[in-house]
Amino acid sequence: MLNPAAARDSVLILTPVKNASRHLALYFELLRQLNYPPQLLSLGLLESDSTDDTFELAAREMVPLQFVLRSVQLWKRDFGFHLPAEAPHYEPSIQLERGSVPARSLVYGRETVTLNPLQAPPSAGRSR
């Protein structure tokens, strides 16, 4: 008999997050509701330049998932980009710089620190 999971491809859900603490509970709830074999799902969160507790909340939410999903990774890399207080996020004049941060996250991926969510995140080097 053919294993149904063997007939499907593995999937990586890679999500950049910044100041997303108020959205993480829903994000992880919807992730748990996916109708796909969990042993074929990998999850990666790229956190950058948050001024809230996004990183810590993501690490906490990811702990139980590492026993269910194929792979669970959390990366932290700050690029020092913060929206000007007076500019809305959709302001055309900041889109090039704003869009370059996720691209740089991928380019510098080899330099990022991969953390086991069971470990406490390091506090050194965090910008607030």
DSSP file (Angstrom, degrees, kcal/mol; ACC not computed):
  #  RESIDUE AA STRUCTURE BP1 BP2  ACC     N-H-->O    O-->H-N    N-H-->O    O-->H-N    TCO  KAPPA ALPHA  PHI   PSI    X-CA   Y-CA   Z-CA
    1    1 A M              0   0    0      0, 0.0     2,-0.3     0, 0.0     0, 0.0   0.000 360.0 360.0 360.0 135.2    0.0    0.0    0.0
    2    2 A L        -     0   0    0      1,-0.1     3,-0.0     2,-0.0     5,-0.0  -0.567 360.0-124.3 -76.7 131.0    1.3    3.5   -1.0
    3    3 A N    >>  -     0   0    0     -2,-0.3     3,-0.9     1,-0.2     4,-0.8  -0.654  15.1-144.6 -72.8 120.5    1.9    5.8    1.9
    4    4 A P  G >4 S+     0   0    0      0, 0.0     3,-0.7     0, 0.0     4,-0.2   0.841  99.2  56.4 -58.8 -33.0   -0.2    9.0    1.1
    5    5 A A  G >4 S+     0   0    0      1,-0.2     3,-1.3     2,-0.2    -2,-0.0   0.832  99.7  59.6 -67.0 -30.8    2.5   11.2    2.6
    6    6 A A  G <4 S+     0   0    0     -3,-0.9    -1,-0.2     1,-0.3    -4,-0.0   0.743  98.0  60.1 -69.7 -21.9    5.1    9.7    0.2
    7    7 A A  G << S+     0   0    0     -4,-0.8     2,-0.3    -3,-0.7    -1,-0.3   0.519  97.8  73.8 -83.7  -4.6    3.1   10.9   -2.8
    8    8 A R  S <  S-     0   0    0     -3,-1.3     2,-0.2    -4,-0.2    -3,-0.0  -0.733  80.8-116.3-110.1 157.8    3.3   14.6   -1.7
    9    9 A D        -     0   0    0     -2,-0.3     2,-0.2     1,-0.1    31,-0.1  -0.544  32.1-107.7 -84.7 153.9    6.2   17.1   -1.8
   10   10 A S        -     0   0    0     -2,-0.2     2,-0.4    31,-0.1    31,-0.2  -0.558  35.8-149.9 -77.1 151.7    7.7   18.6    1.3
   11   11 A V  E     -a   41   0A   0     29,-2.7    31,-2.8    -2,-0.2     2,-0.5  -0.978   8.6-153.3-129.7 135.0    6.8   22.3    1.8
   12   12 A L  E     -a   42   0A   0     -2,-0.4     2,-0.8    29,-0.2    31,-0.2  -0.945   5.0-160.7-106.8 123.8    8.8   25.1    3.4
   13   13 A I  E     -a   43   0A   0     29,-3.0    31,-2.9    -2,-0.5     2,-0.6  -0.912  15.1-177.4-101.7 108.0    6.7   27.9    4.9
   14   14 A L  E     -a   44   0A   0     -2,-0.8    31,-0.2    29,-0.2    -2,-0.0  -0.936   2.2-179.9-113.7 117.2    9.2   30.8    5.2
   15   15 A T  E     -a   45   0A   0     29,-2.8    31,-2.3    -2,-0.6     2,-0.3  -0.961  20.1-148.2-126.1 120.0    7.8   33.9    6.8
   16   16 A P  E     -a   46   0A   0      0, 0.0     2,-0.4     0, 0.0    31,-0.2  -0.694  25.0-171.6 -80.1 138.3    9.6   37.2    7.5
   17   17 A V  E     +a   47   0A   0     29,-2.9    31,-1.8    -2,-0.3     2,-0.3  -0.983  17.3 171.3-134.3 145.0    8.2   39.0   10.6
   18   18 A K  S    S-     0   0    0     -2,-0.4    31,-0.1    29,-0.2    32,-0.0  -0.931  77.7 -13.0-151.1 125.8    8.7   42.4   12.2
   19   19 A N  S    S+     0   0    0     -2,-0.3     3,-0.2     1,-0.1    34,-0.1   0.912  90.3 137.6  47.7  49.0    6.7   43.8   15.1
   20   20 A A    >>  +     0   0    0      1,-0.2     3,-2.0     2,-0.1     4,-1.1   0.189  16.7 117.5-109.8  14.6    4.2   41.0   14.6
   21   21 A S  H 3> S+     0   0    0      1,-0.3     4,-0.5     2,-0.2     3,-0.5   0.845  75.6  55.0 -56.5 -35.5    3.5   39.9   18.2
   22   22 A R  H 34 S+     0   0    0     -3,-0.2    -1,-0.3     1,-0.2     4,-0.2   0.659 113.1  43.2 -73.2 -12.6   -0.2   40.9   17.9
   23   23 A H  H <> S+     0   0    0     -3,-2.0     4,-2.2     2,-0.1    -1,-0.2   0.557  90.4  85.5-104.8 -11.0   -0.5   38.6   14.9
   24   24 A L  H  X S+     0   0    0     -4,-1.1     4,-2.8    -3,-0.5     5,-0.3   0.858  82.6  57.1 -66.5 -37.6    1.4   35.5   16.0
   25   25 A A  H  X S+     0   0    0     -4,-0.5     4,-2.0     1,-0.2    -1,-0.2   0.940 112.9  41.3 -59.3 -46.7   -1.4   33.7   17.9
   26   26 A L  H  > S+     0   0    0     -4,-0.2     4,-2.8     2,-0.2     5,-0.3   0.905 112.6  55.6 -66.4 -41.3   -3.6   33.7   14.8
   27   27 A Y  H  X S+     0   0    0     -4,-2.2     4,-2.0     1,-0.2    -2,-0.2   0.941 112.7  41.1 -55.4 -50.2   -0.7   32.9   12.5
   28   28 A F  H  X S+     0   0    0     -4,-2.8     4,-2.1     2,-0.2    -1,-0.2   0.838 112.7  54.7 -72.1 -31.8    0.2   29.8   14.5
   29   29 A E  H  X S+     0   0    0     -4,-2.0     4,-0.9    -5,-0.3    -2,-0.2   0.935 111.3  44.8 -64.2 -45.5   -3.5   28.8   15.0
   30   30 A L  H  < S+     0   0    0     -4,-2.8     4,-0.4     1,-0.2     3,-0.4   0.869 110.4  55.5 -66.4 -35.7   -4.0   28.9   11.2
   31   31 A L  H >< S+     0   0    0     -4,-2.0     3,-1.3    -5,-0.3    -1,-0.2   0.910 105.6  51.5 -61.6 -42.2   -0.7   27.0   10.7
   32   32 A R  H 3< S+     0   0    0     -4,-2.1    -1,-0.2     1,-0.2    -2,-0.2   0.733 105.4  57.9 -67.4 -20.7   -2.0   24.2   13.0
   33   33 A Q  T 3< S+     0   0    0     -4,-0.9    -1,-0.2    -3,-0.4    -2,-0.2   0.495  76.8 124.7 -87.9  -3.4   -5.2   24.0   10.9
   34   34 A L    <   -     0   0    0     -3,-1.3     2,-1.0    -4,-0.4    -3,-0.0  -0.280  60.3-138.3 -59.1 140.8   -3.4   23.3    7.6
   35   35 A N        +     0   0    0      2,-0.1    -1,-0.1     3,-0.0    -2,-0.1  -0.616  67.0 103.0-100.3  71.1   -4.6   20.1    5.9
   36   36 A Y  S    S-     0   0    0     -2,-1.0     5,-0.1     5,-0.0   -31,-0.0  -0.985  87.4 -85.4-149.3 144.1   -1.2   18.8    4.9
   37   37 A P    >   -     0   0    0      0, 0.0     3,-2.3     0, 0.0     4,-0.3  -0.343  36.4-146.6 -57.2 118.0    0.9   16.0    6.4
   38   38 A P  G >  S+     0   0    0      0, 0.0     3,-1.4     0, 0.0    32,-1.1   0.787  94.9  66.0 -60.8 -27.7    2.8   17.8    9.2
   39   39 A Q  G 3  S+     0   0    0      1,-0.3    30,-0.1    30,-0.2   -29,-0.0   0.604 102.9  49.5 -70.0  -8.5    5.8   15.5    8.7
   40   40 A L  G <  S+     0   0    0     -3,-2.3   -29,-2.7   -31,-0.1     2,-0.4   0.408  95.0  91.2-105.4  -1.2    6.2   17.1    5.3
   41   41 A L  E <   -a   11   0A   0     -3,-1.4    29,-2.2    -4,-0.3    30,-1.0  -0.816  51.6-172.5-100.9 133.4    6.0   20.7    6.5
   42   42 A S  E     -ab  12  71A   0    -31,-2.8   -29,-3.0    -2,-0.4     2,-0.4  -0.951   9.3-155.2-118.0 144.4    9.0   22.8    7.5
   43   43 A L  E     +ab  13  72A   0     28,-2.7    30,-2.6    -2,-0.4     2,-0.4  -0.974  13.2 177.0-124.7 130.9    8.6   26.2    9.1
   44   44 A G  E     -ab  14  73A   0    -31,-2.9   -29,-2.8    -2,-0.4     2,-0.5  -0.994   7.4-167.9-132.2 128.5   11.1   29.1    9.1
   45   45 A L  E     -ab  15  74A   0     28,-1.9    30,-3.0    -2,-0.4     2,-0.7  -0.963   5.8-160.2-114.6 131.4   10.6   32.5   10.6
   46   46 A L  E     -ab  16  75A   0    -31,-2.3   -29,-2.9    -2,-0.5     2,-0.4  -0.931  12.6-168.7-109.7 107.5   12.9   35.4    9.9
   47   47 A E  E     +ab  17  76A   0     28,-3.0    30,-2.2    -2,-0.7     2,-0.4  -0.832  10.1 173.1-102.8 135.0   12.6   38.1   12.5
   48   48 A S        -     0   0    0    -31,-1.8    30,-0.2    -2,-0.4   -29,-0.1  -0.990  54.7 -15.8-146.1 131.9   14.3   41.4   12.0
   49   49 A D  S    S+     0   0    0     -2,-0.4     2,-0.1     1,-0.2   -31,-0.1   0.676  74.7 165.4  58.4  25.4   14.3   44.8   13.7
   50   50 A S        -     0   0    0    -33,-0.2    -1,-0.2     1,-0.1    77,-0.1  -0.453  28.6-166.0 -72.3 146.6   11.3   44.3   15.9
   51   51 A T  S    S+     0   0    0     -2,-0.1     2,-0.1    77,-0.0    -1,-0.1   0.324  73.5  59.4-109.8   2.8   10.8   46.6   18.8
   52   52 A D  S    S-     0   0    0      0, 0.0     3,-0.4     0, 0.0   -33,-0.1  -0.326 107.6 -81.5-111.4-161.1    8.2   44.4   20.5
   53   53 A D  S  > S+     0   0    0      1,-0.2     4,-2.5    -2,-0.1     5,-0.3  -0.060  80.0 126.5 -98.5  33.6    8.4   40.8   21.7
   54   54 A T  H  > S+     0   0    0      1,-0.2     4,-2.7     2,-0.2     5,-0.2   0.920  72.9  49.5 -54.6 -49.1    7.9   39.1   18.4
   55   55 A F  H  > S+     0   0    0     -3,-0.4     4,-2.4     1,-0.2    -1,-0.2   0.931 113.1  45.0 -60.8 -47.8   11.1   37.0   18.6
   56   56 A E  H  > S+     0   0    0      2,-0.2     4,-2.1     1,-0.2    -1,-0.2   0.904 114.8  47.8 -65.5 -42.2   10.3   35.7   22.1
   57   57 A L  H  X S+     0   0    0     -4,-2.5     4,-2.5     2,-0.2    -1,-0.2   0.905 112.0  50.1 -65.6 -41.1    6.7   34.9   21.3
   58   58 A A  H  X S+     0   0    0     -4,-2.7     4,-1.9    -5,-0.3    -2,-0.2   0.928 109.5  51.3 -62.4 -44.3    7.6   33.2   18.1
   59   59 A A  H  X S+     0   0    0     -4,-2.4     4,-0.8    -5,-0.2    -1,-0.2   0.917 111.9  47.2 -58.8 -43.5   10.2   31.1   20.0
   60   60 A R  H >< S+     0   0    0     -4,-2.1     3,-0.7     1,-0.2    -1,-0.2   0.916 112.6  48.2 -64.7 -44.2    7.6   30.1   22.5
   61   61 A E  H 3X S+     0   0    0     -4,-2.5     4,-0.5     1,-0.2    -1,-0.2   0.790 108.6  56.2 -66.9 -27.6    5.0   29.2   19.9
   62   62 A M  H 3X S+     0   0    0     -4,-1.9     4,-1.3    -5,-0.2    -1,-0.2   0.678  84.6  83.4 -81.5 -17.6    7.5   27.1   17.9
   63   63 A V  H X< S+     0   0    0     -4,-0.8     3,-0.9    -3,-0.7     4,-0.3   0.942  95.3  39.7 -54.4 -56.1    8.4   24.8   20.8
   64   64 A P  H >4 S+     0   0    0      0, 0.0     3,-1.2     0, 0.0    -1,-0.2   0.821 110.1  62.0 -66.5 -26.5    5.5   22.3   20.4
   65   65 A L  H >X S+     0   0    0     -4,-0.5     4,-3.1     1,-0.3     3,-1.6   0.779  88.7  69.1 -69.5 -24.9    5.7   22.5   16.6
   66   66 A Q  T << S+     0   0    0     -4,-1.3    -1,-0.3    -3,-0.9    -3,-0.1   0.669  99.2  50.9 -70.1 -11.9    9.3   21.1   16.6
   67   67 A F  T <4 S+     0   0    0     -3,-1.2    -1,-0.3    -4,-0.3    -2,-0.2   0.473 120.2  34.1 -96.8  -3.7    7.8   17.8   17.7
   68   68 A V  T <4 S+     0   0    0     -3,-1.6    -2,-0.2    -4,-0.2    -3,-0.1   0.743 107.0  64.3-115.7 -45.9    5.2   17.7   15.0
   69   69 A L  S  < S-     0   0    0     -4,-3.1   -30,-0.2     1,-0.1   -27,-0.2  -0.361  84.0-114.2 -85.0 163.6    6.6   19.4   11.9
   70   70 A R  S    S-     0   0    0    -29,-2.2     2,-0.3   -32,-1.1   -28,-0.2   0.907  96.6  -3.9 -60.8 -44.7    9.6   18.1    9.8
   71   71 A S  E     -b   42   0A   0    -30,-1.0   -28,-2.7     2,-0.0     2,-0.4  -0.990  58.9-167.2-152.8 144.0   11.7   21.1   10.7
   72   72 A V  E     +b   43   0A   0     -2,-0.3     2,-0.4   -30,-0.2   -28,-0.2  -0.980  16.5 171.0-136.9 121.6   11.2   24.3   12.7
   73   73 A Q  E     -b   44   0A   0    -30,-2.6   -28,-1.9    -2,-0.4     2,-0.4  -0.975  16.3-165.3-134.4 145.9   13.7   27.2   12.6
   74   74 A L  E     -bC  45 115A   0     41,-0.6    41,-1.6    -2,-0.4     2,-0.4  -0.995  11.0-170.5-131.5 126.0   13.8   30.7   13.9
   75   75 A W  E     -bC  46 114A   0    -30,-3.0   -28,-3.0    -2,-0.4     2,-0.4  -0.902   6.7-162.0-118.2 146.5   16.4   33.3   12.7
   76   76 A K  E     +bC  47 113A   0     37,-0.6    37,-0.7    -2,-0.4     2,-0.3  -0.994  20.4 155.0-127.3 125.1   17.1   36.8   14.0
   77   77 A R        -     0   0    0    -30,-2.2     2,-0.4    -2,-0.4    35,-0.1  -0.881  24.4-154.5-150.3 117.6   19.0   39.4   12.0
   78   78 A D        +     0   0    0     -2,-0.3   -30,-0.1   -30,-0.2    -2,-0.0  -0.783  14.0 178.3 -95.0 134.6   18.6   43.1   12.6
   79   79 A F        -     0   0    0     -2,-0.4    -1,-0.1     2,-0.1     3,-0.1   0.379  46.9-116.6-111.9  -1.6   19.3   45.5    9.7
   80   80 A G        +     0   0    0      1,-0.2     2,-0.6    47,-0.0    -2,-0.1   0.707  63.9 145.1  75.1  19.8   18.6   48.7   11.5
   81   81 A F        +     0   0    0     17,-0.1     2,-0.4    16,-0.0    -1,-0.2  -0.817  16.0 165.1 -95.8 125.7   15.6   49.6    9.3
   82   82 A H        -     0   0    0     -2,-0.6     3,-0.1    -3,-0.1   -32,-0.0  -0.999  39.1-111.8-136.5 135.1   12.8   51.4   10.9
   83   83 A L        -     0   0    0     -2,-0.4     2,-0.1     1,-0.1     6,-0.1  -0.360  40.7-102.6 -61.5 139.2   10.0   53.3    9.2
   84   84 A P    >   -     0   0    0      0, 0.0     3,-1.6     0, 0.0    -1,-0.1  -0.426  31.4-121.9 -59.9 139.7   10.0   57.0    9.7
   85   85 A A  T 3  S+     0   0    0      1,-0.3    -2,-0.1    -2,-0.1     0, 0.0   0.823 110.4  46.8 -56.6 -34.5    7.3   57.9   12.3
   86   86 A E  T 3  S+     0   0    0      2,-0.1    -1,-0.3     0, 0.0    -3,-0.0   0.578  97.9  85.2 -86.4  -8.7    5.5   60.2    9.9
   87   87 A A  S <  S-     0   0    0     -3,-1.6     2,-0.1     4,-0.0    -4,-0.0  -0.807  72.9-134.2-100.8 128.7    5.5   57.8    6.9
   88   88 A P    >   -     0   0    0      0, 0.0     3,-2.1     0, 0.0    -2,-0.1  -0.422  30.8-109.2 -70.5 155.9    2.9   55.1    6.3
   89   89 A H  T 3  S+     0   0    0      1,-0.3     9,-0.1    -2,-0.1    -2,-0.0   0.708 117.7  55.3 -61.9 -19.7    4.3   51.7    5.4
   90   90 A Y  T 3  S+     0   0    0      3,-0.0    -1,-0.3     4,-0.0     5,-0.1   0.381  72.8 133.8 -94.5   3.8    2.9   52.1    1.8
   91   91 A E    X   -     0   0    0     -3,-2.1     3,-1.7     1,-0.2     4,-0.5  -0.367  55.1-140.4 -56.9 121.0    4.7   55.4    1.2
   92   92 A P  G >  S+     0   0    0      0, 0.0     3,-1.1     0, 0.0     4,-0.4   0.818  94.9  64.0 -56.3 -34.5    6.3   55.0   -2.3
   93   93 A S  G 3  S+     0   0    0      1,-0.2     4,-0.2     2,-0.1     3,-0.1   0.676 107.4  41.5 -69.3 -14.9    9.5   56.8   -1.4
   94   94 A I  G <> S+     0   0    0     -3,-1.7     4,-2.8     1,-0.1    -1,-0.2   0.423  86.4  95.3-108.3   1.1   10.5   54.1    1.1
   95   95 A Q  H <> S+     0   0    0     -3,-1.1     4,-2.7    -4,-0.5     5,-0.2   0.860  81.1  53.2 -65.0 -37.4    9.5   51.0   -0.8
   96   96 A L  H  > S+     0   0    0     -4,-0.4     4,-1.1     2,-0.2    -1,-0.2   0.958 116.4  38.1 -62.9 -49.8   12.9   50.3   -2.3
   97   97 A E  H  > S+     0   0    0     -4,-0.2     4,-0.8     2,-0.2     3,-0.3   0.913 117.0  51.8 -67.2 -41.8   14.7   50.3    1.1
   98   98 A R  H >< S+     0   0    0     -4,-2.8     3,-0.7     1,-0.2    -2,-0.2   0.903 111.7  46.7 -61.4 -42.4   11.7   48.6    2.9
   99   99 A G  H 3X S+     0   0    0     -4,-2.7     4,-0.9     1,-0.2    -1,-0.2   0.697 101.7  66.3 -73.7 -19.4   11.7   45.8    0.3
  100  100 A S  H 3X S+     0   0    0     -4,-1.1     4,-2.7    -3,-0.3    -1,-0.2   0.751  86.4  70.8 -75.7 -21.6   15.4   45.3    0.5
  101  101 A V  H <X S+     0   0    0     -4,-0.8     4,-2.0    -3,-0.7    -1,-0.2   0.949  99.7  43.7 -63.7 -50.5   15.4   44.1    4.1
  102  102 A P  H  > S+     0   0    0      0, 0.0     4,-1.6     0, 0.0    -1,-0.2   0.891 114.4  52.4 -60.9 -35.6   13.7   40.7    3.4
  103  103 A A  H  X S+     0   0    0     -4,-0.9     4,-2.1     1,-0.2    -2,-0.2   0.924 109.5  48.0 -64.7 -43.0   16.0   40.2    0.4
  104  104 A R  H  X S+     0   0    0     -4,-2.7     4,-2.7     1,-0.2    -1,-0.2   0.838 105.2  60.7 -65.5 -32.0   19.1   40.9    2.5
  105  105 A S  H  < S+     0   0    0     -4,-2.0    -1,-0.2     1,-0.2    -2,-0.2   0.912 108.2  43.4 -59.8 -41.9   17.7   38.4    5.1
  106  106 A L  H >< S+     0   0    0     -4,-1.6     3,-1.1     2,-0.2     4,-0.2   0.899 113.5  50.5 -70.8 -40.4   17.9   35.7    2.5
  107  107 A V  H 3< S+     0   0    0     -4,-2.1     3,-0.5     1,-0.3    -2,-0.2   0.908 115.6  42.3 -63.3 -41.9   21.3   36.8    1.2
  108  108 A Y  T >X S+     0   0    0     -4,-2.7     3,-2.0     1,-0.2     4,-0.8   0.262  80.2 115.9 -89.1  12.6   22.8   36.8    4.7
  109  109 A G  G X4 S+     0   0    0     -3,-1.1     3,-0.7     1,-0.3    -1,-0.2   0.812  70.7  57.2 -52.8 -35.6   21.0   33.6    5.7
  110  110 A R  G 34 S+     0   0    0     -3,-0.5    -1,-0.3     1,-0.2    -2,-0.1   0.746 107.3  49.4 -69.3 -21.5   24.3   31.7    6.1
  111  111 A E  G <4 S+     0   0    0     -3,-2.0    -1,-0.2    -4,-0.1    -2,-0.2   0.585  89.8 101.2 -92.9 -10.9   25.4   34.3    8.7
  112  112 A T  S << S-     0   0    0     -4,-0.8     2,-0.6    -3,-0.7   -35,-0.1  -0.327  77.8-113.2 -74.0 158.5   22.2   34.3   10.8
  113  113 A V  E     -C   76   0A   0    -37,-0.7   -37,-0.6    -2,-0.0     2,-0.6  -0.816  21.9-145.0 -93.5 123.7   22.1   32.4   14.0
  114  114 A T  E     -C   75   0A   0     -2,-0.6     2,-0.4   -39,-0.1   -39,-0.2  -0.793  21.4-160.3 -88.2 125.2   19.8   29.4   14.0
  115  115 A L  E     -C   74   0A   0    -41,-1.6   -41,-0.6    -2,-0.6     5,-0.0  -0.864  20.3-130.7-111.7 139.9   18.3   29.0   17.4
  116  116 A N    >   -     0   0    0     -2,-0.4     3,-2.6     1,-0.1   -43,-0.1  -0.791  22.2-139.2 -80.0 120.2   16.6   26.0   19.0
  117  117 A P  T 3  S+     0   0    0      0, 0.0   -54,-0.2     0, 0.0    -1,-0.1   0.691 100.0  67.1 -59.1 -16.4   13.3   27.4   20.3
  118  118 A L  T 3  S+     0   0    0    -55,-0.1     2,-0.3   -56,-0.1   -58,-0.0   0.715  92.0  75.8 -74.8 -18.3   13.8   25.4   23.5
  119  119 A Q  S <  S-     0   0    0     -3,-2.6    -4,-0.0     1,-0.1     0, 0.0  -0.634  96.2-103.5 -91.3 150.8   16.8   27.6   24.4
  120  120 A A        -     0   0    0     -2,-0.3    -4,-0.1     1,-0.1    -2,-0.1  -0.534  42.7-110.8 -68.9 135.3   16.4   31.1   25.7
  121  121 A P        -     0   0    0      0, 0.0     2,-0.1     0, 0.0    -1,-0.1  -0.401  36.2-104.6 -66.5 144.2   17.1   33.6   23.0
  122  122 A P        -     0   0    0      0, 0.0    -3,-0.0     0, 0.0     0, 0.0  -0.431  23.0-158.5 -69.1 143.3   20.3   35.6   23.5
  123  123 A S    >   +     0   0    0     -2,-0.1     3,-1.4     2,-0.1     2,-0.1   0.674  62.5  99.8 -94.9 -19.6   19.8   39.1   24.7
  124  124 A A  T 3  S+     0   0    0      1,-0.2     3,-0.1     3,-0.0     0, 0.0  -0.427  88.0  17.3 -68.4 139.5   23.1   40.5   23.6
  125  125 A G  T 3  S+     0   0    0      1,-0.3     2,-0.4    -2,-0.1    -1,-0.2   0.439  87.9 135.7  83.0  -1.1   23.1   42.3   20.3
  126  126 A R    <   -     0   0    0     -3,-1.4     2,-0.4     2,-0.0    -1,-0.3  -0.663  45.9-144.2 -82.8 131.6   19.3   42.9   20.3
  127  127 A S              0   0    0     -2,-0.4   -47,-0.0     1,-0.1    -3,-0.0  -0.769 360.0 360.0 -93.6 142.5   18.3   46.4   19.4
  128  128 A R              0   0    0     -2,-0.4    -1,-0.1   -77,-0.0    -2,-0.0   0.306 360.0 360.0-129.1 360.0   15.3   47.9   21.1
